[in-house]
Amino acid sequence: MAATKQMSPVDSAWLRMEDPTNLMMVTGIALLDRPVDFDRFRKTLEARLLTLDRFTMRVVETRLPVGTPHWEEDPTFNLDAHIHRVALPAPGGMAELQAFVSDLASTPMDFSKPLWHMHLVENVLGDKTALVLRFHHCIGDGTAMTAVMYRLMDAEPDAPVDEVKTETETESERRSLVGTMFTPVRAVVSLPGKAIRLTGRTASVIARESVNTLRHPTRIVKGTENATEVATIIGRVLLMPPDPETPFKGTLGVQKRVAWSDVVDLMEVKDIGKKFGTKVNDVLLSAVTGALRRYLIEQDVDVADLEIRVVVPVDLRPPERALELGNNFGLVFVSLPLHIADPVERLLETKRRMDVIKQSLEAVAFFGMLNIFGVAPPQVEDQVVNIFATRATAVMTNVIGPRQPLYLAGAKIENMMFWVPQSGRLGMGISVLSYADQVTLGVIADAGLVADPERITGEFIQEFSKLLALAAAKEEKEQS
């Protein structure tokens, strides 16, 4: 009999959010500086990826009306069914690569097999190669999957293929190269230590009490001083008015579009933050807000009093569990001040709003809700999906990647980007990734709502340039 593992409630929640018009797939890309030795690439996956059991296991649904599915070892697993070698059509430019990734992001996976695959794309910008990875959100969150990707990468081009690092070695090297690879808990929301510890108790309580907890949400933190605050947060979110109607919201279709920006210098982002007394994430979030504002103005939308909400994931995994697969993050709702035209005023207001959120237990509350809905009937799952669909416009996440260039199967990684699934039937996902001291913005959107996400990424560069110029002018004024 094939080996099985029960799926956690929160992983089940992300699995059940799958919809034909909103696939729960994370899509990532690494741009490599040369053609890749395919045999070496395949051996790297065999030695380093397939030792993680979830990459050889498929999902089997429960026959009960409640409860979670389980993971089952795929008895016919074949690595060749998960890795594909393709070439871009001529001329093999960024437009062709963007179209290829857009098609992949619109294509569902085969649920009879483990829910991941990779495409090694050749004929990219001449003699370059792109690696495109897709995996279902139920396999893992950003923290876990970034750690898995690091497992495939090397600090040197000639590293032995079959030298599989232990978890201790991987985490130690990951920290020295990366610092904190996926740290919305630090870069976006700095939760108090008691909130981090609370998540373990949350999951265990939900596992015991299952669907009964739905009637009394405060039971997820019963016996703690935080119960009242969590109940208040859940109640506040449930009473939030719907997000305003904009071109970013509407009926979803199957086809998605992806785009990514030119890179910006991470040191310049930090310089802007220092000049105006803000954090790196405040600068990036403000530039994204400005980009969305500019896009809507071009669509003849009145932005005079406009604010929209984005859902931001917050990592709740303790450092010692950084290499575990699965999902261990909560969510917070962040309101973007699109009505503010002045870039500096918008930046300072963004910082003020983020400072208010930083000590909130909102992420913990939503982690508990996801666990609850993960064991509930599908009809109940729809309730949490509708919360996202009506009360927010997009998902946005920020990932701090490796600080120095890395290698994959001997090829140097020039840049990396990824796109998040639009949880809760939202029409757009926004991702920020730093790699080797450069930052890239990625946007994925429903093609029927935003057919040209490259305009948003272009506006992001314009907004960042404004902030950079204003920071330089401030410094010049202070020195004169």
KAJOTA-V166824 format. One record per residue. N is the residue number from 1. SS is DSSP state (A for helix, B for strand, O for the rest). PHI is phi in whole degrees, 0 to 359 (none if undefined). D_CENTER is the distance of its C-alpha to the mean C-alpha in Angstrom with 2 decimals. Layout:
N_SS_PHI_D_CENTER, N_SS_PHI_D_CENTER
This chain:
1_O_none_35.28, 2_O_292_31.67, 3_O_294_29.73, 4_B_228_27.49, 5_B_219_25.02, 6_B_289_24.19, 7_O_281_20.60, 8_O_291_19.40, 9_A_303_19.39, 10_A_288_15.75, 11_A_296_14.81, 12_A_297_17.45, 13_A_300_16.00, 14_A_290_12.82, 15_A_298_15.33, 16_A_281_17.58, 17_O_283_15.25, 18_O_303_15.73, 19_B_214_17.86, 20_O_305_19.58, 21_O_263_18.32, 22_B_205_14.70, 23_O_289_13.60, 24_O_272_10.98, 25_B_249_10.02, 26_B_267_7.19, 27_B_241_9.19, 28_B_228_9.77, 29_B_221_13.04, 30_B_236_15.43, 31_B_267_18.57, 32_B_256_21.58, 33_O_277_24.90, 34_O_200_27.20, 35_O_299_27.87, 36_O_254_26.73, 37_O_292_29.25, 38_A_296_28.05, 39_A_297_30.10, 40_A_295_28.65, 41_A_299_25.10, 42_A_296_26.01, 43_A_295_27.72, 44_A_298_24.74, 45_A_295_22.66, 46_A_300_25.68, 47_A_281_26.20, 48_A_247_22.77, 49_O_263_20.40, 50_O_287_22.89, 51_O_284_24.00, 52_O_267_20.86, 53_A_298_22.24, 54_A_294_19.24, 55_A_274_19.26, 56_A_240_22.82, 57_B_246_22.59, 58_B_253_22.33, 59_B_265_21.72, 60_B_239_24.97, 61_O_287_25.15, 62_O_284_27.51, 63_O_271_30.76, 64_O_272_30.95, 65_O_290_30.00, 66_O_232_27.92, 67_O_104_26.10, 68_O_246_23.28, 69_O_292_23.26, 70_B_226_23.78, 71_B_270_22.84, 72_B_228_25.83, 73_B_301_26.70, 74_O_287_27.02, 75_O_292_30.76, 76_O_245_30.57, 77_O_303_27.49, 78_O_221_27.82, 79_A_303_25.48, 80_A_295_26.82, 81_A_281_25.33, 82_O_243_21.80, 83_B_238_22.35, 84_B_227_23.70, 85_B_249_25.50, 86_B_226_25.77, 87_B_227_26.91, 88_O_290_26.09, 89_O_290_29.01, 90_O_298_31.04, 91_O_271_30.60, 92_O_72_27.26, 93_O_267_25.69, 94_A_295_22.27, 95_A_296_23.11, 96_A_293_23.76, 97_A_294_20.62, 98_A_298_18.52, 99_A_295_20.57, 100_A_297_20.13, 101_A_294_16.32, 102_A_300_16.61, 103_A_296_19.03, 104_A_298_16.97, 105_A_294_13.99, 106_O_262_16.81, 107_O_255_18.42, 108_O_290_18.21, 109_O_268_18.65, 110_O_275_21.89, 111_O_284_21.62, 112_O_275_24.83, 113_O_236_23.12, 114_O_306_20.28, 115_O_270_17.03, 116_B_201_15.92, 117_B_199_17.50, 118_B_231_17.78, 119_B_239_19.68, 120_B_265_21.69, 121_B_257_22.53, 122_B_257_25.78, 123_B_63_27.77, 124_B_259_24.98, 125_O_51_26.66, 126_O_94_29.77, 127_O_251_29.41, 128_B_272_25.71, 129_B_226_23.30, 130_B_237_19.67, 131_B_256_17.76, 132_B_249_15.28, 133_B_247_13.44, 134_B_231_12.27, 135_B_212_11.85, 136_B_283_11.82, 137_O_301_9.46, 138_O_292_12.79, 139_O_288_13.16, 140_B_181_10.59, 141_O_265_7.45, 142_A_297_5.68, 143_A_299_9.11, 144_A_296_11.18, 145_A_286_9.96, 146_A_293_10.09, 147_A_296_13.44, 148_A_296_14.44, 149_A_298_13.96, 150_A_298_16.02, 151_A_301_18.55, 152_A_275_19.17, 153_O_261_19.64, 154_B_229_22.78, 155_O_280_24.08, 156_O_231_27.11, 157_O_291_27.75, 158_O_254_30.47, 159_O_296_28.86, 160_O_300_30.27, 161_O_293_28.29, 162_O_267_29.36, 163_O_272_28.91, 164_O_275_26.37, 165_O_287_25.29, 166_O_285_25.64, 167_A_299_22.80, 168_A_296_24.70, 169_A_296_25.10, 170_A_297_21.51, 171_A_293_20.29, 172_A_297_23.13, 173_A_291_22.55, 174_A_300_18.79, 175_A_292_19.64, 176_A_291_22.41, 177_A_274_20.41, 178_A_254_17.07, 179_O_81_18.02, 180_O_229_14.80, 181_O_289_11.99, 182_O_228_9.04, 183_O_229_10.91, 184_A_299_9.89, 185_A_294_12.93, 186_A_255_15.02, 187_A_284_13.62, 188_O_246_12.90, 189_O_227_14.88, 190_O_262_17.61, 191_O_287_18.56, 192_O_295_22.14, 193_A_303_22.95, 194_A_296_24.53, 195_A_289_21.33, 196_A_297_19.58, 197_A_294_22.72, 198_A_296_22.77, 199_A_296_19.80, 200_A_297_21.91, 201_A_294_24.76, 202_A_303_22.68, 203_A_297_21.68, 204_A_291_25.28, 205_A_297_26.85, 206_A_295_24.85, 207_A_300_25.69, 208_A_282_29.32, 209_A_260_29.58, 210_A_49_27.29, 211_A_294_27.89, 212_A_303_30.59, 213_A_294_28.05, 214_A_303_27.04, 215_A_282_30.36, 216_O_221_29.92, 217_A_304_26.36, 218_A_293_27.81, 219_A_294_28.74, 220_A_293_25.28, 221_A_230_26.52, 222_O_303_30.23, 223_O_90_32.41, 224_O_244_30.23, 225_O_289_30.88, 226_O_267_27.40, 227_A_302_28.19, 228_A_297_29.56, 229_A_295_26.67, 230_A_296_24.11, 231_A_298_26.42, 232_A_296_26.74, 233_A_298_23.02, 234_A_300_22.71, 235_A_297_25.80, 236_A_296_24.70, 237_A_294_21.51, 238_A_296_23.65, 239_O_265_26.13, 240_O_300_23.87, 241_O_290_25.27, 242_O_301_23.31, 243_O_295_21.35, 244_O_297_23.76, 245_O_287_24.12, 246_O_220_22.93, 247_O_300_22.39, 248_O_279_18.64, 249_O_244_19.65, 250_O_155_21.84, 251_O_293_22.49, 252_O_270_19.94, 253_O_246_21.10, 254_O_278_20.04, 255_O_283_19.52, 256_B_244_16.34, 257_B_234_16.36, 258_B_240_14.05, 259_B_207_14.98, 260_B_221_14.31, 261_O_273_16.47, 262_O_296_19.13, 263_O_279_18.33, 264_B_241_19.45, 265_B_283_21.05, 266_A_298_19.26, 267_A_295_22.80, 268_A_291_23.49, 269_A_299_20.49, 270_A_295_21.98, 271_A_298_25.41, 272_A_300_24.53, 273_A_300_23.22, 274_A_295_26.47, 275_A_296_28.67, 276_A_250_27.44, 277_O_69_26.66, 278_O_235_22.92, 279_O_266_19.83, 280_A_305_17.57, 281_A_294_14.74, 282_A_299_17.51, 283_A_297_18.56, 284_A_293_15.31, 285_A_295_14.63, 286_A_294_18.31, 287_A_294_18.28, 288_A_296_15.54, 289_A_301_17.76, 290_A_298_20.73, 291_A_294_19.34, 292_A_295_18.71, 293_A_299_22.17, 294_A_297_23.82, 295_A_297_22.45, 296_A_293_23.77, 297_A_299_27.04, 298_A_294_27.51, 299_O_268_27.14, 300_O_64_29.97, 301_O_269_27.96, 302_O_284_29.64, 303_O_255_27.25, 304_O_305_30.06, 305_O_236_28.76, 306_O_271_25.26, 307_O_225_22.21, 308_B_230_19.05, 309_B_257_16.40, 310_B_241_12.62, 311_B_265_10.68, 312_B_245_8.76, 313_B_287_7.37, 314_B_235_10.00, 315_B_292_10.54, 316_O_246_13.99, 317_O_280_14.82, 318_O_298_18.04, 319_A_306_18.31, 320_A_288_20.72, 321_A_248_18.31, 322_O_297_15.54, 323_O_263_16.38, 324_O_284_16.48, 325_O_283_14.60, 326_B_102_13.54, 327_O_246_11.43, 328_O_215_12.59, 329_B_215_10.77, 330_B_254_12.10, 331_B_225_11.44, 332_B_230_13.44, 333_B_263_14.80, 334_B_242_15.37, 335_B_267_18.18, 336_B_265_18.32, 337_O_278_21.98, 338_O_293_22.42, 339_O_285_26.15, 340_O_273_26.60, 341_O_277_27.90, 342_O_288_28.65, 343_A_300_25.79, 344_A_288_27.01, 345_A_300_27.66, 346_A_295_24.17, 347_A_298_22.71, 348_A_292_24.95, 349_A_291_24.16, 350_A_299_20.40, 351_A_300_21.24, 352_A_300_23.57, 353_A_293_21.09, 354_A_293_18.51, 355_A_297_21.47, 356_A_294_22.42, 357_A_287_19.10, 358_O_302_18.90, 359_O_258_21.50, 360_O_282_20.67, 361_O_265_20.13, 362_A_302_18.03, 363_A_296_14.98, 364_A_294_17.55, 365_A_300_19.16, 366_A_285_16.19, 367_A_299_15.52, 368_A_296_19.17, 369_A_296_19.00, 370_A_296_16.38, 371_A_297_18.77, 372_A_296_21.63, 373_A_291_20.41, 374_A_293_19.50, 375_O_251_23.25, 376_O_271_24.56, 377_O_298_26.06, 378_A_304_24.07, 379_A_296_25.85, 380_A_287_24.47, 381_A_304_20.90, 382_A_299_21.46, 383_A_296_22.20, 384_A_290_18.79, 385_A_298_17.30, 386_A_292_19.86, 387_A_301_18.95, 388_A_293_15.60, 389_A_298_17.39, 390_A_265_20.18, 391_A_259_19.01, 392_O_214_16.02, 393_O_246_15.43, 394_B_206_11.75, 395_B_257_8.21, 396_B_224_7.20, 397_B_221_5.12, 398_B_233_7.20, 399_B_242_7.54, 400_B_266_11.24, 401_O_263_12.34, 402_O_303_15.90, 403_O_276_18.72, 404_O_230_21.05, 405_O_301_21.14, 406_O_239_20.68, 407_B_232_22.29, 408_B_230_21.63, 409_O_51_24.87, 410_O_89_26.81, 411_B_264_25.04, 412_B_283_23.52, 413_B_275_19.88, 414_B_279_20.34, 415_B_199_16.79, 416_B_224_13.25, 417_B_208_10.46, 418_B_210_7.45, 419_B_226_6.47, 420_O_272_4.37, 421_O_290_7.37, 422_O_271_9.45, 423_O_307_10.25, 424_O_73_13.90, 425_O_60_15.29, 426_O_280_13.90, 427_O_266_14.72, 428_B_209_12.07, 429_B_235_8.42, 430_B_236_8.26, 431_B_232_6.40, 432_B_239_8.67, 433_B_227_9.51, 434_B_255_12.90, 435_B_208_15.06, 436_O_51_18.82, 437_O_63_19.27, 438_B_225_17.85, 439_B_242_14.91, 440_B_233_13.45, 441_B_256_11.91, 442_B_242_10.41, 443_B_229_11.14, 444_B_237_11.30, 445_B_214_14.00, 446_B_295_16.70, 447_O_296_19.62, 448_O_284_22.12, 449_O_260_20.62, 450_O_230_19.39, 451_O_280_21.09, 452_O_228_20.70, 453_A_299_17.21, 454_A_296_18.71, 455_A_291_20.81, 456_A_292_17.98, 457_A_294_16.79, 458_A_293_20.52, 459_A_294_21.07, 460_A_301_18.40, 461_A_297_20.59, 462_A_296_23.62, 463_A_293_22.41, 464_A_296_21.48, 465_A_299_24.94, 466_A_298_26.59, 467_A_298_25.20, 468_A_296_26.23, 469_A_294_29.70, 470_A_292_30.13, 471_A_294_29.28, 472_A_295_31.86, 473_A_294_34.38, 474_A_295_33.98, 475_A_295_34.62, 476_A_297_37.61, 477_A_293_39.03, 478_A_292_38.76, 479_A_274_40.54, 480_O_274_43.31
